[in-house]
């Protein structure tokens, strides 16, 4: 009796060379395996845009780093994991001297923002949070439309959940400069 063939795990470089999936699916690489998801809905895109614009405006005005949308980060090697948060911030001290790479960013962003879709499984989402933090992210935001909240995970293990009437601030975004303010109600307006 022959044994089944060993599963072929991909590296981040091999993953980057894969053709675009049909139907607009989104893909990530998790422990060398391609994980597919349907493209997010319109409300998801709107919330991501609001958050990205607010972060980028503050970061650009104060020259704190770069804000990216749906960009890949190699969080782990052997087997490789590449995640693509909806929005991310990379502080200046993490940016390569040569500038942003054409390929995946090596390591975690300073802040990773995940806007949850209705079908996202809680366990899978919390795994993602752990991957970002384990790879060196200082903050991770989970934006939950179902209850109009943002949960902020801090590198040290603290967690804060903000609701309607609350405001995200510089500490929530891991900014070194005070003054950032994004009302939760604005995200869900």
Number of C-alpha atoms within 10 A of each C-alpha: 3 4 5 6 6 6 8 8 17 19 19 26 11 10 19 16 8 8 7 11 10 7 8 11 13 16 18 21 25 21 19 22 18 14 12 12 12 11 14 16 10 9 13 19 14 14 20 21 16 16 22 19 14 15 23 21 13 18 20 12 8 10 12 18 17 19 24 18 17 15 16 25 24 23 26 21 14 11 14 19 23 30 22 21 24 23 24 30 26 22 19 13 10 14 16 11 8 6 7 12 10 6 13 18 18 19 19 26 31 26 28 30 26 23 22 19 17 12 7 11 10 10 9 10 14 12 11 18 21 16 19 27 24 15 16 16 24 21 27 29 25 19 26 18 17 9 10 15 20 25 16 23 23 20 18 9 8 9 13 11 14 16 16 15 9 15 16 17 15 16 14 20 23 20 22 10 12 10 10 18 16 16 15 20 14 13 20 17 9
